[in-house]
């Protein structure tokens, strides 16, 4: 049997609903659970994938086709039944549920790809009748994170034995706790009675930390002294976190190194929260939280009572920053000063409650290079091109054009 090239594609409406995180990555590179969506598919299919995404992202996330291609919707979280259904697609078949294309298998014809996405009435359509699990809105990332952690925990630990925890720790329900080689956990309480706890390779849980699962700590990441974690929470690789965190997802390479509360929130990569930064995750009237939506150029009702901060890549805030319930922060924003900043902060904004100016692109490059070099990661030509596109395409959202 031939093995098709696997490509994960962005569904445009979903991609737009997942901004600002999809400004800088395809949908499939969103982290939920322990792994990104791409990493889940590559694990389950035992192959590398490429991407069908926005033209300006293709320099960093290229599309690699063959004569036989298996296209999979990048918002889908894989599980056994779905994986088998997709693997069993014959050449020319499309897997659909309620008008949404889940997967397609065909050749190189790009026109055929677009036609199949919009026309699901051919004789080669196969209906999928089982449940599917998708990331379609920014709040799905934290609200579905518990389920995703449990699925990834099984993926990564099946048939393996955890490293032994130091005797100074208190472990509750230890069979649901997995510590990878090289990780250090000292004088802490890990309570997995409410969900699994995964400590990644070479990660560190410092003394006095209190962790309630479901929880995932990525490789080379650290919980600082006395950190308090309420699950379901994910901290991606190469991150440092302190203070209090509840039901949040941090993609990776991001620091919340000090005291302060982060709840029902999502942070992208290369972000930094200043000391004693706090976000509200509950309105005073206990009503549903509304969020800025790029597709609608206005607010949308999340249907959630608890909903906090969503911060795109390379954004940062100063000490004592206070974020309103349901705040969207774009890419490369810098927030500082007293008072509550607005609940929609466009990309490349510089300022706070007293107003914003434009954070100029060359200065954003300089800061990104310094920040990334600390993790021995380069800001590439492709990265700069992506940031330039975001800077230019989000100009409409910045009300004042001044230099910062």
N, C-alpha and C positions, 0 to 999 in steps of 0.2 A: 504494500500500500504506500502511495506517495505521501509525503509530509508537506503540507502547504506552508507558505510564508504567513506568519501571523502578524496582523496589523490591528492596533487598537485605535478606533476612530472617535473623534469628538462629534457628538450630536449638538448642533448649533444652539438650540434653545437651552439645553442643559449647560453647555459651556458658558453661555451668557449669564445664567442664573448663579454660576459658581464664581463669577468675578467677585473680588479682585484676585483670587487665588489662581484662576486660569489666565490672567494676564501674562504670567511668566511660565506656565507649564500646561501641557495637555491635561484633560480631565483625568486620564489614567494615572498620572503622577501625583495625584492627591493621596496623602497618607490618611488612612482610617484603620483602626485596629493597630497591629504591630507593623504591618507592611503597607507599602503603597498598593494601589489597585493593580498597577503593572506587575509589581513583584508577586502578587497573588497569582495572576494568570501565568506568569513565567514559571512559578513553582508547580502549579497544577498541570500545565501543559508540557512541562519539561523542555522549554525552548526559549530563545530570545525573541523579543517582539520589536516591531517598529511602530510608527505612528502616522495617522492621518489627522492633521491639525491645521491651525491657521497658518497662512503662508509665512508670516513674520517669525513664527516659531520653528520653522522647518530647518533652519541652519543648525540649531541645537538638537532638534528632535526630528531626524530625517525620516522620510517614507521610503521603505525598501520593498519593492514588489518583485514577484516572480510570475511565471506562467500559471501558477496555482496559488491563490491567495485566500486566506481565511480572515475576514474582517469582523472584529468583535467590538460591540458598543463599549466604549471606555468608561461608562458610568456604572457598569455591571460589576457586582461582587460575585466571584465564582463560588459555586458549591457543586457537589458531586453530580447531581441530576442535570444541572445546566451544562457543566463541562462535557458530560457524555453526549448530551443532545447536540452541542456545537461540534464536537469532534466527529459526530456521525453524519454531518451535512455532506451531501454529495455535491460534486462540482455543478454550479448553476443554481443551487438551492439557497433560499433565504429563510431564516428563522425569525418569526414575528410574534409579538404579543400585543393585542389591542392597538394595532396600527404602528407600534414601535418596533423598529428593526433591532433585533438582538445580535444577529450575526448573519454574514453572507459569505459564500464561497464562489469565486470566479476568477477570471484572468486579469489582464493589465488594463482593460478599457476604462479610463476614468469617467467617461460619459455614462458607462454602464453603472458605475458606483453611485453617481448622483441620482440616476433614474431609479435604481433599486431602493434608495433611501426614501424616495417620495412616491413610488408606485408599488404598492404591496398587493396587487391583485392578480399577478401572473399565476400560472399553474404550478410554478416551482416554489410556491410559498408553503412553508411548514409552520403550523401554529404551535406555540409553546404554551401549555396549559397549567404549568406548575407556578408557584410563586417565584418572583424575582426580587432581588434586593439591589437597589440602585442609589447612587449619590446624585441627587438632582438639584438640591438647594444647599446653600452654605451651612445651614443649621443641621442638615442631615449628618454632617461630618462629626459633630459631637453627639447628636441624639441617637445615631445608630452605631456609635463607637463601641458600646459594650458587646453587642452581638459580634462585631468585627474582631474585637480582641479575642473572644472565645474561639472563633473560627481559626484565627491565625495561631493561637496557642496550640491548637490541635495540629495544625500544619507543621509547626516548627519543632514540636516536642515529641511527636509520636515515635515510639520505639527508642527514645533517648532517656538518659538519666541526668538529672540536674546535678550541678556542682553542689558540694556540701556547704551549707550556710555556717558561718562562724557561731560558736556556742553563745556568744554575747547577745544574740538576737532572740526575739520571741516570734515564733512562726505559728500561725493559726491556720488549720487546714493545709498542712505543708505539701500534701500530694498535688495541690493546685498551684504550687509555687515552683517556678523553674528559674534557675540561675545559670547563665552561660559561663563558659570558661573565662577566667581573667577578671570577672566581676568581683567587686568588694562590697559587702554589706556588713555594717558594724553597729552594734548596740541600738538596733531599731526594731520596730514592731511591724510585721507584715501579716495582715489579716486577709486571707483569701476565702473567707466564709461566704462573701457576697459575689465573688468572681475571681478568675485566675490572675496571678501576678507573674509577669515575665521581666527578668532583669537581663539586659543584653550584654554581649561580650565587652569586657573591659569597662563596664559601667561602674559607677560608685554610688552607694547609698550611705551618706555620712551619718554620724552618730545622732541619735535622738529623733530620727525621722519616723513618722507615723503614716503607714500606707494601708489603705483599704481598697481592695480590688473591686472590679477589674482594673488592672493597671499594666502598662507597658513602658519600660525605660529602654531607649535605644542604645546602641553600642557607643561607647566613649562618652556617654552622658552622665550627669551627676545630679543627685538630690543633695542640696547643701544642708548644713547642720539644722536639725529641728524642723525640717520641711513636713507639711501636713498635706496629704493627698487623699481626696475622696474620688473614687471611681464612678463611672468609667472614665479614665484619663490615659492619654498617650503622650509621651515625650519622645520625640524622634531622636535620631543620632546627633552626637556632638552638641548637646545643649546643656545648660546649667540652670537649675530651677530651685528656688527657695520660697519661703512664705507658705501661703495656703492656695491650693488649686483644687477645683471641683469640676468634674465632668467636662474636661477640656482636651483639645488636641493641639500639640505643638509639632509642626512638620519636621523640624530639625535645624541645626546650626543657629539656634535662637536662645537667647538668655533672658530669664526672669530670675536674676540671681539674688534677690533680696525679699524682705517682707512685703506684704501686700496681697490682695485677693484677686484671683483670676477664676471666673466661674462661667460655665456654659459658653465657652469661647473657643476660637480657633486662631492660632498664630502661624504665619507662613515661615519661610526660611530667612535667616540673616536679620531677624528682628531683635530689638533690645528694649526691655521695659526698665525704666529707672526705678531706684529704690522707693518703696512705698507707693508704687502705682496700684490703683484699685479700679475695678470695674463693677458697675451695678449689673445684676442679672435679673432683677425683679422690679417692676414698676410699683410706685407707691399705692396705686389703685388696684394692684393685682390683676390688671387686664392683660390681654394678649400683647406681645411685643411686635412692633412693626420695624422692618428693616428697609434701608435703601436698596432698590433693585435697578441694576443698570439697564435691563431690557425695557423696563417701564419708565425709566427716568423719574422715579418717584418711589413712594413707600409701599411695601407689600406686607400683609398680615402673615406672620409666621405660624399663627395658631398655637404658639407656645407661651406659657406664663414665665418660664425661665429662659432667658436668652441674653448673651453678653456682648463680647467684643470680637470683631473679625478683622484681623490686621494682615495686609498683604506683605509680600517679601520686601526686605530692606527698609522697613519702616521702624521708627524708634520714638520713644517718648522720654521726657525728662523726669526727674524725681517728683514724687507727690502728684503725678498726673491722675486725674479723675475722669473716667469714661462713663458716659450715660448708658443706660440699658439699651441694647441693640445698636451698637456703634459699628459702622463700616469705615475702615481706614484703607486707603489704596496702597499702591506701591511707592516706595521711596518718600514717605511722608515723615516729617519731624514735628512732634507735638510737644509743647512745653508751656509753662506758665500756670497761673492760678485760675480757678474756675473750671467749669465743665466745657470742653470743646464741643462743637456740634456733632450730631450723630451720623453725619456723612462727611468724611474728610477725603477730598480727592487726592489722587496720586500726585507726587511732587509738590505737596503743600508744606509750608514752613510757618509755624506759629501755634496759636491756640485759641482760647476763648476770646481774646481781644482782637482776633483777626488773623488772616493768613497772607503770606506772599508766596511767590513761586520759588521753589527749590531748584536751582539751575542744574542742568544736566551734567556739566563738567564737574561740579562740586559733588554731585551724587556718585559719579564714577570714582572720584578720589576717595570718598569715604568707603564705598563698597570694596575697593581694592585693599584698603587698609584693614577693614574688618575681615575680609575673606583670607588675606595673607596670614592672619593669626591662626587659621585652621589649615594652612598650607594648601589653600584652594585659590586658583587664579580666576580673575575676572576676564573672561575670554572675549574675543572679537564678537562672537555670537551673543554673549551676554549683553555686551554694550549695544548691539543692534536691537535686541529685544527691549532694553530700557529706553532707547531712543524712540522706538515705535510707540511705547506706552506714553512717554512724555508728550509726543506730538498728538496722539489720538485722544488724550484725556484733557487737552487744553480747554475744551468747552466747559469742563466742570470747575475750573479754577476762575473764580469771579474777578480776581485782581491779578494783574500782570506786573509784578515788581520783582526786582532782583533780591535774592537773599544771600 
